Amino acid sequence: FDVTSPNESFLKWDEIKNISTTNIFTTKFIYFQVKDPDSIIARQEKKWKKDLMKSRQNRYGAPILISTSQMKISHDKLLTILLDKFPNNTNA
């Protein structure tokens, strides 16, 4: 799926190691731990995006976090859909 734009951050299922969730203050996030975070970060064209992803990788162990607070789907429902579709999900 596309986390920003297809030319720099199209994330393939086989690049994902784990999908999980966290709260940062009162905001819920779904985060994606990837097998090779350095290659995902290197694909970013804008320095600020690279820096943000590096910071997230260092702080949360995942370069990609998605806030679900403004989505038209609930956090729990989106997480369930992602986990159901995730080929490496051992809980399915």
C-alpha positions as CSV (number, residue, x, y, z in Angstrom):
1,F,0.0,0.0,0.0
2,D,1.0,3.6,-0.5
3,V,2.2,5.5,2.6
4,T,2.9,8.8,0.9
5,S,3.3,8.7,-2.9
6,P,3.9,5.7,-5.2
7,N,7.2,6.9,-6.5
8,E,9.0,7.0,-3.2
9,S,7.1,4.9,-0.6
10,F,5.1,2.2,-2.1
11,L,5.3,-0.4,0.7
12,K,5.0,-4.0,-0.4
13,W,3.6,-6.7,1.9
14,D,6.8,-8.7,1.7
15,E,8.7,-5.7,3.1
16,I,6.7,-5.7,6.3
17,K,7.9,-7.6,9.3
18,N,5.1,-6.7,11.7
19,I,2.0,-4.6,12.1
20,S,1.1,-3.3,15.5
21,T,-0.5,-0.4,17.3
22,T,0.5,2.2,19.9
23,N,-0.9,5.3,21.5
24,I,1.1,8.5,21.6
25,F,-0.6,10.7,24.2
26,T,-4.2,10.3,23.2
27,T,-3.7,9.6,19.5
28,K,-3.8,6.0,18.2
29,F,-1.3,4.9,15.6
30,I,-0.8,1.8,13.5
31,Y,2.9,1.2,12.9
32,F,4.7,-1.0,10.4
33,Q,8.0,-2.6,11.3
34,V,9.9,-3.4,8.1
35,K,12.5,-5.9,7.3
36,D,15.0,-3.3,5.9
37,P,14.2,0.1,7.3
38,D,17.3,1.8,5.8
39,S,16.1,1.0,2.3
40,I,12.6,2.3,3.0
41,I,14.0,5.5,4.4
42,A,16.5,5.9,1.5
43,R,13.6,5.8,-1.0
44,Q,12.3,9.1,0.4
45,E,13.2,12.0,-1.8
46,K,12.6,14.8,0.7
47,K,15.1,15.2,3.6
48,W,12.5,16.1,6.1
49,K,10.7,12.8,5.4
50,K,13.9,10.8,5.8
51,D,14.6,12.6,9.1
52,L,11.1,11.9,10.3
53,M,11.3,8.2,9.4
54,K,14.7,7.9,11.0
55,S,13.3,9.4,14.2
56,R,10.3,7.1,14.2
57,Q,12.6,4.1,13.6
58,N,14.8,5.1,16.5
59,R,11.9,5.9,18.8
60,Y,9.3,3.2,17.9
61,G,11.3,0.6,16.0
62,A,9.2,1.4,12.9
63,P,9.8,4.1,10.3
64,I,6.1,4.2,9.3
65,L,3.3,5.2,11.7
66,I,-0.2,6.1,10.6
67,S,-2.5,8.1,12.7
68,T,-6.0,6.7,12.6
69,S,-7.7,9.5,14.5
70,Q,-9.0,11.3,11.4
71,M,-9.9,8.3,9.3
72,K,-13.4,7.3,8.4
73,I,-12.7,3.8,9.6
74,S,-12.2,3.0,13.3
75,H,-8.7,2.2,14.5
76,D,-9.7,-1.3,15.5
77,K,-11.4,-2.1,12.3
78,L,-8.5,-0.9,10.2
79,L,-6.0,-2.9,12.3
80,T,-8.2,-6.0,11.9
81,I,-8.3,-5.6,8.1
82,L,-4.6,-5.1,7.9
83,L,-3.8,-8.1,10.1
84,D,-6.3,-10.3,8.2
85,K,-4.6,-9.3,4.9
86,F,-1.0,-9.4,6.1
87,P,0.5,-12.6,4.7
88,N,2.9,-13.0,7.6
89,N,0.3,-12.8,10.3
90,T,0.5,-15.8,12.4
91,N,-2.7,-14.9,14.3
92,A,-5.0,-15.3,11.3
